[in-house]
Amino acid sequence: MTHHRADDSIFIDNTYIVKGVAGALLHLMIEWHHGDGRIEFTDREMRLAIGNRMPEIKDNLETRLLLLRPRLEEKQAPIQLVRTGRGRVRLEAGGRLLLKAPEE
């Protein structure tokens, strides 16, 4: 997976997946997964972590995650998100997730 910080775009195997807030959320979950092996996350902790990157208008983070789920399925990404309860999501990966810096 490649993450471009400028617009929070995400590419998996050189295929564009998503950008913006949804890209920032996906990147955040993958970083946390790499850091401590977690696969379950809450809306609250994600909102706090990306706080200043959320639009100033009233925004529903859970809706962004719901829209990201079919996008990952549509792109046949090896990463899927599963809602496990209100305000909770689980990251499922079909293998080891590798983060790499974009080539400039």
C-alpha distances in whole Angstrom, upper triangle without the diagonal:
4,7,10,13,16,15,12,10,7,6,4,7,8,9,10,10,12,13,16,17,15,11,13,14,10,9,12,12,9,11,14,13,12,15,18,17,17,17,19,19,22,22,25,22,19,22,23,20,19,23,24,21,22,25,28,30,30,26,26,22,23,23,20,18,20,19,16,17,18,15,13,16,17,13,14,10,10,10,13,15,19,22,24,27,28,25,23,20,18,14,14,12,13,12,11,7,6,5,6,9,9,12,15
4,7,10,12,12,10,8,6,5,6,8,8,10,9,10,11,11,14,16,14,11,12,14,11,9,12,14,11,12,15,15,14,17,20,19,20,19,21,21,23,23,25,23,20,22,23,20,18,22,22,19,21,23,27,28,29,26,26,22,23,24,20,19,22,20,17,18,20,17,15,18,18,15,16,13,14,13,16,18,22,24,26,29,29,26,25,22,20,17,18,15,17,16,14,11,9,6,5,6,6,9,12
4,6,9,9,6,6,5,7,9,12,11,12,10,10,10,9,11,12,12,8,9,11,10,7,10,12,10,11,14,15,14,16,19,19,19,19,21,19,21,21,22,20,17,19,20,17,15,18,18,15,17,20,23,25,26,23,23,20,21,22,18,17,20,19,16,18,20,16,15,19,19,16,18,15,16,14,17,18,21,23,26,28,28,24,23,21,20,17,18,17,19,18,16,13,11,8,7,7,7,11,12
4,6,6,5,5,7,8,12,14,12,13,11,12,11,9,10,12,13,9,10,13,12,10,13,15,14,14,17,18,18,19,22,23,23,22,24,22,24,22,24,22,19,20,21,18,15,18,17,14,17,19,22,24,25,23,23,21,23,23,19,19,22,20,17,20,21,18,17,21,21,18,20,17,19,18,20,21,24,26,28,30,30,26,26,23,23,20,22,20,22,22,20,16,15,11,10,8,7,10,10
4,6,5,7,9,12,15,17,16,16,14,14,12,10,10,11,13,9,8,12,12,10,11,15,14,13,16,18,18,18,22,22,22,22,23,21,22,21,22,20,17,18,18,15,13,15,14,11,14,16,19,22,23,21,22,19,22,22,18,19,22,21,18,21,23,20,19,23,23,21,23,20,21,20,21,21,25,26,28,30,29,25,25,23,23,21,23,22,24,24,22,18,16,13,12,10,9,12,12
4,6,8,11,13,17,19,17,17,15,15,13,10,9,12,14,11,10,14,15,13,15,18,18,17,20,22,21,22,25,26,26,26,26,24,25,23,24,22,19,19,20,17,14,16,14,11,14,16,18,21,23,21,22,20,23,23,19,20,23,22,19,23,24,21,21,25,24,22,25,22,24,22,24,24,27,28,31,32,31,27,27,26,26,24,26,25,27,27,25,22,20,16,15,12,11,13,13
4,5,9,12,16,18,16,16,12,13,10,6,6,9,11,8,9,12,13,12,14,17,17,17,20,22,22,23,26,26,25,24,25,23,23,21,22,21,18,18,19,17,13,16,14,10,13,13,17,19,20,18,20,18,20,20,16,17,20,18,16,20,21,17,18,22,21,19,22,20,22,20,21,21,25,26,28,29,28,25,25,23,24,22,24,24,26,26,25,21,20,17,16,14,12,15,15
4,6,10,13,16,15,14,11,11,8,5,5,7,8,5,5,9,9,8,10,13,13,13,16,18,18,19,22,22,21,21,21,19,20,18,20,18,15,15,17,14,11,14,13,10,12,14,17,19,20,17,18,16,18,18,14,15,18,16,14,17,18,15,16,19,19,17,20,17,19,17,18,18,21,22,25,26,25,22,22,20,21,18,21,20,22,23,21,18,17,14,14,12,12,15,16
4,7,10,13,11,11,8,7,6,4,6,9,9,5,8,11,10,9,12,14,14,15,18,18,19,21,23,23,22,21,22,20,22,20,22,21,17,18,20,17,15,18,17,13,15,16,20,21,22,19,20,17,19,18,15,15,18,15,13,16,17,13,13,17,17,14,17,14,17,15,17,17,21,22,25,27,26,24,23,20,21,18,20,19,21,21,20,17,16,13,13,12,11,14,15
4,7,10,9,8,6,6,5,6,9,11,9,6,8,10,8,8,11,12,11,13,16,16,16,19,21,20,20,19,20,19,21,20,22,21,17,19,21,18,16,19,19,16,17,19,22,24,24,21,21,18,19,19,15,15,17,15,12,14,15,12,11,15,15,12,14,11,13,12,14,15,19,21,24,26,26,23,22,19,18,15,17,15,17,17,17,13,13,10,11,11,10,13,15
4,6,5,5,4,5,8,9,13,14,13,9,12,14,11,10,14,15,13,15,18,17,17,20,23,21,21,20,22,21,24,23,25,24,20,22,24,21,20,23,23,19,21,22,26,27,28,24,24,21,22,21,18,17,19,17,14,15,16,12,11,14,14,11,12,10,12,12,14,16,20,22,25,28,28,26,24,21,20,17,17,15,16,16,16,12,12,10,10,11,9,12,15
4,5,5,7,7,10,12,15,17,14,12,14,15,12,11,15,15,12,15,17,16,16,19,21,20,20,18,21,21,24,23,26,24,21,24,26,23,21,25,25,22,23,25,29,30,30,26,25,22,23,22,19,18,19,18,14,15,15,13,10,13,13,9,10,7,8,9,12,15,19,22,24,27,28,26,24,20,19,15,15,12,13,13,12,10,10,10,10,12,11,14,17
4,5,9,10,13,15,19,21,18,15,18,19,15,15,18,18,15,17,20,19,18,21,24,22,23,21,24,24,27,27,30,28,25,27,29,26,25,28,29,25,27,29,32,33,34,30,29,26,26,26,23,21,23,21,18,18,18,15,13,15,15,11,11,9,10,12,15,18,22,25,27,30,31,29,27,23,22,18,17,14,13,13,13,11,10,11,11,13,12,13,17
4,7,9,12,14,17,20,18,15,17,19,16,15,19,19,17,19,22,21,20,23,26,24,25,24,26,26,28,28,31,29,26,28,30,27,25,28,28,25,26,27,31,32,33,29,29,26,27,26,23,22,23,21,18,19,19,16,14,16,15,12,13,11,13,14,17,20,24,27,29,32,33,30,29,25,24,20,20,17,17,17,16,14,13,12,11,12,10,11,14
4,6,10,12,16,18,16,13,17,18,15,15,19,19,17,19,22,21,21,24,27,25,25,23,25,25,27,26,29,28,25,26,29,26,24,27,27,24,25,26,30,30,31,27,27,24,24,23,20,20,21,18,15,16,16,12,11,13,12,8,10,9,12,13,15,18,21,24,27,30,30,28,27,23,22,19,19,16,16,17,17,15,15,14,14,15,13,15,17
4,6,9,12,15,13,10,14,15,13,13,17,18,16,18,21,21,21,24,26,25,25,23,24,24,25,24,27,26,22,24,26,24,21,24,24,20,21,22,26,26,27,24,24,21,22,21,17,17,18,16,13,15,14,11,10,13,12,8,11,10,13,13,15,17,21,23,26,28,29,26,25,22,22,19,19,17,18,19,19,16,16,15,14,15,13,15,17
4,7,11,13,10,8,12,13,10,11,15,15,14,17,19,19,19,22,24,23,22,20,21,20,22,21,24,23,19,21,24,21,19,22,22,19,19,20,24,24,25,21,20,18,18,17,14,13,15,12,9,11,11,7,7,10,9,7,10,8,11,11,12,14,17,19,23,25,25,23,22,19,18,15,16,15,16,17,18,15,15,14,15,16,15,17,19
4,7,9,7,5,9,10,9,10,13,14,14,16,19,19,20,22,24,23,22,20,21,19,20,19,21,21,17,18,21,19,16,19,19,15,15,17,20,21,21,18,17,15,16,15,11,12,13,10,8,11,11,8,9,12,11,10,13,11,14,13,13,14,17,19,22,24,23,21,20,18,18,16,17,17,19,20,20,17,17,16,16,16,15,18,20
4,7,6,4,7,10,9,10,13,14,15,16,18,19,20,22,24,24,23,21,22,20,20,18,21,20,16,17,19,17,14,16,16,12,13,14,17,18,19,16,17,14,16,15,11,13,15,12,10,14,14,11,12,16,15,14,16,15,17,15,16,16,20,21,24,25,24,21,21,19,20,18,20,19,21,22,22,18,18,16,16,16,14,17,18
4,6,5,6,9,10,11,12,15,16,16,18,20,21,22,25,24,23,22,22,19,19,17,18,18,14,14,16,15,11,13,13,9,9,10,14,15,16,13,14,12,15,14,10,12,15,13,11,15,16,13,15,18,18,17,20,18,20,18,18,17,20,21,24,24,23,20,20,19,20,19,21,21,24,25,24,21,20,18,18,17,16,20,20
4,5,5,6,9,10,10,12,14,15,16,18,20,21,23,23,21,19,19,16,16,13,15,15,11,10,13,12,9,10,10,7,7,8,12,13,13,10,11,9,12,11,8,10,13,11,10,14,16,14,15,18,19,18,20,18,20,17,17,15,18,18,21,21,20,17,17,16,18,17,20,20,23,25,24,20,21,18,19,19,19,22,23
4,5,5,6,9,10,11,12,14,15,17,18,20,21,21,19,17,17,14,15,12,15,15,11,12,15,13,11,13,14,11,10,12,15,16,15,12,11,9,10,10,6,7,10,8,7,10,12,10,11,14,15,15,17,15,17,14,13,12,15,15,18,19,18,15,15,13,15,14,16,17,20,21,21,18,19,17,18,19,18,22,23
4,5,5,6,8,10,11,12,14,15,16,18,20,20,18,17,17,15,16,15,17,16,12,13,16,14,11,14,14,11,12,14,17,18,19,15,15,12,14,14,10,10,13,11,9,12,14,11,11,15,15,14,16,13,15,13,13,13,16,17,20,22,21,18,18,15,16,14,16,16,19,20,19,15,16,14,15,15,15,18,19
4,6,5,6,9,10,10,12,14,15,16,18,18,17,16,16,14,15,13,15,13,10,11,12,10,8,11,11,8,10,12,16,17,18,15,15,11,14,14,11,11,14,14,11,14,17,15,14,18,19,18,19,16,18,15,15,14,17,18,20,21,21,17,17,15,16,14,17,18,21,21,20,16,16,14,15,15,15,19,20
4,5,5,6,9,10,11,12,14,15,17,16,14,13,13,10,11,10,12,11,7,9,11,9,8,11,13,10,10,13,16,18,17,14,13,9,11,12,9,8,12,12,9,12,15,13,13,16,18,17,18,16,16,13,13,11,14,14,17,18,17,14,13,11,12,11,15,16,19,20,19,15,16,15,17,17,18,22,23
4,5,5,6,9,10,11,12,14,16,15,13,12,12,11,13,12,15,13,10,12,15,12,11,14,16,13,14,17,20,21,20,17,16,12,13,14,11,9,12,12,9,10,13,12,10,14,16,14,15,12,13,10,10,9,13,14,16,18,18,15,14,11,11,9,12,12,15,16,15,12,13,12,14,15,16,20,22
4,6,5,6,9,10,11,12,14,14,13,13,14,13,15,14,16,14,11,13,15,11,11,14,15,13,14,17,21,22,22,19,18,15,16,17,14,12,16,15,12,14,17,15,13,17,18,16,17,14,14,11,13,13,16,17,19,21,21,18,16,14,14,11,14,13,16,16,15,11,11,9,11,12,13,17,19
4,5,5,6,9,10,10,12,13,11,11,12,10,12,12,13,10,8,11,11,8,8,12,14,12,13,17,20,21,21,18,17,13,15,17,14,12,16,17,14,15,19,17,16,19,21,19,20,17,17,13,14,13,16,17,18,19,19,16,14,13,13,11,14,15,18,18,16,13,14,11,14,15,16,20,22
4,5,5,6,9,10,11,10,8,8,9,7,10,11,13,10,8,12,13,10,11,15,17,15,16,19,22,23,22,19,17,14,14,16,14,11,15,16,13,13,17,16,14,17,20,18,18,15,14,11,11,10,13,14,15,17,17,14,12,10,9,7,11,12,15,15,14,11,13,12,15,16,18,22,24
4,5,5,6,9,10,9,9,9,11,11,14,15,17,14,12,15,16,13,14,17,19,17,18,22,25,26,25,22,21,17,17,19,16,14,17,18,14,15,18,16,14,17,19,17,17,13,12,10,11,11,14,16,17,20,20,18,15,12,11,8,10,10,13,13,11,8,9,8,12,14,16,19,22
4,5,5,6,9,9,9,11,12,12,15,16,17,13,12,15,15,12,13,16,18,17,18,22,25,26,26,23,22,18,19,21,18,16,20,20,17,18,21,20,17,21,23,21,21,17,16,13,15,15,17,19,20,22,22,19,17,15,14,11,14,13,16,15,13,10,10,8,11,13,15,19,21
4,5,5,6,7,6,8,10,9,12,14,14,11,10,14,14,11,13,16,18,18,19,22,25,27,26,23,21,18,18,21,19,16,20,21,18,18,22,21,19,22,24,23,22,19,17,14,15,14,16,17,18,19,20,17,15,13,12,10,13,14,17,16,14,12,13,12,15,16,19,23,25
4,5,6,4,5,6,9,10,13,15,17,14,13,17,17,14,16,19,22,20,21,25,28,29,28,25,23,19,19,22,20,17,20,21,18,17,21,20,17,20,23,21,20,17,15,12,13,13,15,16,17,19,20,18,15,13,10,8,10,10,14,13,11,9,11,11,15,17,20,23,26
4,6,6,8,10,13,13,17,19,20,16,16,19,19,16,17,21,23,22,23,27,30,31,31,27,26,22,22,25,22,20,23,24,20,20,23,22,19,22,24,22,21,18,16,14,16,16,18,20,20,23,24,22,19,16,14,12,13,12,15,13,10,8,9,9,12,15,18,21,23
4,6,8,11,13,13,16,18,19,15,15,18,18,15,17,20,22,21,23,27,29,31,30,28,26,23,23,26,23,21,24,25,22,23,26,25,22,25,28,26,25,21,19,17,19,18,20,22,21,23,24,22,19,17,16,14,16,15,18,16,13,12,12,12,14,16,20,23,25
4,6,9,11,12,15,18,18,15,15,19,18,16,18,21,24,23,25,28,31,32,31,28,27,23,23,26,24,21,24,26,23,23,26,26,23,25,28,27,26,22,20,18,19,18,19,20,20,22,23,20,18,16,14,13,15,15,18,16,14,13,14,14,18,20,23,26,29
4,7,10,11,15,18,19,16,16,20,20,17,20,23,25,24,25,29,31,33,32,28,26,23,22,25,23,20,23,24,21,21,24,24,21,23,26,24,23,20,17,15,16,16,17,18,17,20,22,20,16,15,12,11,12,12,15,13,11,11,13,14,18,20,23,26,29
4,6,8,11,14,16,13,13,17,17,15,18,21,23,23,23,27,29,30,29,25,23,20,19,22,20,17,20,22,19,18,22,22,19,21,25,24,22,19,17,14,14,13,14,15,14,16,18,16,13,11,9,9,10,12,15,15,13,13,15,16,19,22,24,28,30
4,7,10,13,15,13,13,17,18,16,18,21,24,22,22,26,28,29,27,24,21,18,17,19,18,15,17,19,16,15,19,19,16,18,21,21,19,16,14,11,11,10,10,12,11,14,16,14,11,8,5,5,7,9,13,13,13,12,15,16,19,22,24,28,30
4,7,10,12,11,11,15,16,15,17,19,22,21,21,24,27,27,25,22,19,16,14,17,17,13,15,18,16,15,18,19,17,19,22,22,21,18,17,13,12,10,9,9,8,11,12,11,7,6,4,6,9,12,16,17,16,15,18,19,22,24,27,30,33
4,7,9,7,7,11,12,12,13,16,19,18,17,21,23,24,21,18,16,13,12,15,14,11,14,16,15,14,18,19,17,19,22,22,22,19,18,15,13,10,11,10,9,11,11,8,6,5,6,8,12,14,18,19,18,17,19,19,22,24,26,29,32
4,5,6,6,9,10,11,13,14,18,17,16,19,21,21,19,16,13,10,9,13,13,11,13,16,15,15,19,20,19,21,24,24,24,22,21,17,16,12,12,10,10,9,9,6,4,6,9,11,15,18,21,23,22,20,22,22,25,26,28,32,33
4,6,5,6,9,10,11,11,15,14,13,15,17,17,15,12,10,7,7,10,10,9,12,14,14,14,18,19,18,21,23,24,24,22,22,18,16,13,13,11,12,11,9,5,6,8,11,13,17,19,23,24,24,22,24,22,25,26,27,31,33
4,5,5,6,9,10,10,14,14,13,16,17,17,15,13,11,9,10,13,13,13,15,18,17,18,22,22,22,24,27,27,28,25,25,21,20,16,16,14,14,13,11,7,9,11,14,16,20,22,26,27,26,24,26,24,27,27,29,33,34
4,5,5,6,9,10,13,14,13,17,18,19,18,15,14,11,12,15,15,13,17,19,18,19,22,22,22,24,27,27,27,24,24,20,19,16,17,15,15,15,13,10,10,11,13,15,18,21,24,25,24,21,23,21,24,25,27,30,32
4,5,5,6,8,11,11,10,14,16,17,16,13,12,9,10,13,12,11,14,16,14,16,20,19,19,22,24,23,24,21,21,18,17,14,15,14,15,15,14,10,10,11,13,13,17,19,23,23,22,19,21,19,22,22,23,27,28
4,5,6,5,9,9,8,11,13,14,13,10,10,7,10,12,11,12,15,16,16,18,21,20,21,23,25,25,26,24,24,21,20,17,18,16,17,17,14,11,12,13,16,17,20,22,26,27,26,23,24,22,24,24,25,29,30
4,6,5,9,10,10,13,14,16,15,13,13,11,13,16,15,15,18,20,19,21,24,24,24,27,28,28,29,26,27,23,22,19,21,19,20,19,17,13,14,16,18,19,22,24,28,28,27,24,25,22,25,24,26,30,30
4,6,9,9,10,14,15,18,17,15,15,12,15,17,15,15,19,20,18,20,23,23,22,25,27,26,27,24,24,21,21,18,20,19,20,20,19,15,15,15,17,17,21,22,26,26,24,21,21,19,21,21,22,26,27
4,6,5,7,10,12,15,15,13,13,11,14,16,13,14,17,18,16,19,22,21,21,24,25,25,26,23,24,20,20,18,20,20,21,21,19,16,16,16,18,18,21,22,26,26,24,21,21,19,20,20,21,24,25
4,6,6,9,10,12,12,11,12,11,14,16,14,15,19,19,18,21,24,23,23,27,28,27,29,26,27,24,23,21,23,21,23,22,20,16,17,18,20,21,24,26,29,30,28,25,25,23,24,23,24,27,28
4,6,8,9,12,13,12,14,13,17,18,16,17,21,21,20,23,26,24,25,28,29,28,30,28,29,26,25,23,25,24,26,25,23,20,21,21,23,23,27,28,31,32,30,26,26,23,24,23,23,26,26
4,6,9,12,13,11,13,12,15,16,13,15,18,18,17,20,22,21,21,25,25,25,27,24,26,23,23,21,23,23,25,25,23,19,20,20,22,21,25,25,29,29,28,24,24,21,22,20,20,24,24
4,6,8,9,8,10,9,12,13,11,13,16,16,15,19,21,20,21,24,25,24,27,24,26,23,22,20,22,21,23,22,20,17,18,18,21,21,24,26,29,30,29,25,26,23,24,23,23,27,27
4,5,7,7,10,10,14,14,12,15,17,16,17,20,22,21,22,25,25,25,28,26,28,25,24,22,24,23,25,25,22,19,21,21,24,24,27,28,32,33,32,28,29,26,27,25,25,28,28
4,7,8,11,12,16,16,15,18,20,19,20,23,25,24,26,29,29,29,32,30,32,29,28,25,27,25,28,26,23,20,23,24,27,27,30,32,35,36,35,32,32,29,30,29,28,31,31
4,6,10,12,15,14,14,17,19,18,20,23,24,23,25,28,28,29,31,30,32,29,28,25,26,25,27,25,22,20,23,23,27,27,30,32,35,37,36,33,34,31,32,31,30,34,33
4,7,10,12,12,12,15,17,17,18,21,23,23,25,27,27,28,31,29,31,28,26,23,24,22,24,22,19,17,20,21,24,26,29,31,34,36,35,32,33,31,33,32,32,35,35
4,6,9,8,9,12,13,13,15,17,19,19,21,23,24,25,27,26,27,24,22,20,21,19,21,19,16,14,17,18,21,22,25,27,30,32,32,29,30,28,30,29,29,32,33
4,5,5,7,9,10,11,13,15,17,17,19,21,22,23,25,24,25,22,20,17,17,15,17,16,13,11,14,14,18,19,22,25,28,30,30,27,29,27,29,29,29,33,34
4,5,5,6,9,10,11,13,15,16,17,19,20,21,23,21,22,19,17,14,15,13,15,14,12,9,11,12,15,16,19,22,25,27,26,24,25,24,26,26,26,30,31
4,5,5,6,9,10,11,14,15,16,17,19,20,21,20,21,18,15,12,12,10,12,11,9,7,9,9,13,14,17,20,23,25,26,23,25,24,27,28,28,32,33
4,5,5,6,9,10,12,13,15,16,17,19,20,20,21,18,16,13,13,11,14,14,12,10,12,12,15,16,19,21,24,26,27,25,27,25,28,28,28,32,33
4,5,5,6,9,11,11,12,15,16,17,18,17,19,16,14,12,13,12,16,15,14,12,13,12,15,15,17,19,22,24,25,22,24,22,24,25,24,28,29
4,5,5,6,9,10,11,13,14,15,17,15,16,13,11,8,10,9,12,13,12,10,10,8,11,11,14,16,19,21,22,19,21,20,23,24,24,28,29
4,5,5,8,9,11,12,13,15,16,15,17,14,11,9,9,8,12,12,12,11,11,10,12,13,15,17,20,22,23,21,24,23,26,27,27,30,32
4,5,6,7,9,11,11,13,15,14,17,14,12,10,12,12,15,16,15,14,15,13,15,15,16,18,20,23,24,21,23,23,25,25,25,28,30
4,6,5,6,9,10,11,12,11,13,11,9,8,11,11,15,16,16,15,14,11,13,12,13,15,17,19,20,18,20,19,21,22,22,25,27
4,5,5,6,9,10,11,10,12,9,7,6,8,9,13,15,15,14,13,10,11,10,11,13,15,18,19,17,20,20,22,24,24,27,29
4,5,5,6,9,10,10,13,11,9,9,11,12,16,17,18,17,17,14,14,14,14,15,16,19,21,19,22,22,24,25,25,28,30
4,5,5,6,8,9,12,11,9,10,13,15,18,20,20,19,18,15,16,14,14,15,16,19,20,18,20,20,21,22,22,25,26
4,6,5,6,5,8,7,6,8,11,14,17,19,20,19,17,14,14,11,11,11,12,15,17,15,17,17,19,21,20,23,26
4,5,5,6,9,8,7,9,11,14,17,20,21,20,19,15,15,13,12,12,12,16,18,17,19,20,22,24,23,26,29
4,5,8,11,11,11,13,15,17,21,23,24,23,22,19,18,16,15,15,15,18,20,19,21,21,23,24,23,26,28
4,5,9,10,10,13,16,19,22,24,25,24,23,19,18,16,15,14,14,16,18,16,18,18,19,21,20,22,25
4,7,8,9,12,15,18,21,24,25,24,22,19,17,15,13,12,11,14,16,15,17,18,20,22,21,24,26
4,5,7,11,14,17,20,23,24,23,20,17,15,12,11,9,9,11,13,11,13,14,16,19,18,21,24
4,7,10,13,17,19,22,24,23,20,16,14,10,8,6,5,7,9,9,11,13,16,19,19,22,25
4,7,10,13,16,19,21,19,16,13,10,7,6,4,6,9,10,9,12,13,16,18,19,22,25
4,7,10,13,16,17,16,14,10,8,6,5,6,8,11,13,12,15,16,19,21,22,25,28
4,7,9,12,14,13,10,6,6,5,6,9,12,14,15,14,17,18,21,23,24,27,30
4,6,9,11,11,9,6,5,7,7,11,13,16,18,17,20,21,24,26,27,31,33
4,6,8,8,6,4,6,9,11,14,17,20,21,20,23,23,27,29,30,33,35
4,7,8,5,5,7,10,12,15,18,21,22,21,24,25,28,31,32,35,38
4,6,5,7,10,13,15,19,22,24,25,24,27,28,31,33,34,38,40
4,6,8,12,15,18,21,24,27,27,26,29,29,32,33,34,38,40
4,7,11,14,17,20,23,25,25,24,26,26,29,30,31,35,37
4,7,10,13,17,20,22,22,21,24,23,27,28,30,33,35
4,7,10,13,16,18,19,17,20,20,24,26,27,31,33
4,6,10,13,15,16,15,18,19,22,24,26,29,32
4,7,10,12,12,11,14,15,19,21,23,26,29
4,7,9,10,10,14,16,19,22,23,27,30
4,5,7,7,11,13,16,20,21,24,27
4,7,8,12,15,18,21,22,25,28
4,6,9,13,16,19,21,23,27
4,6,10,13,17,19,21,24
4,7,10,13,15,18,21
4,6,10,12,15,18
4,7,10,12,16
4,6,9,12
4,6,9
4,6
4
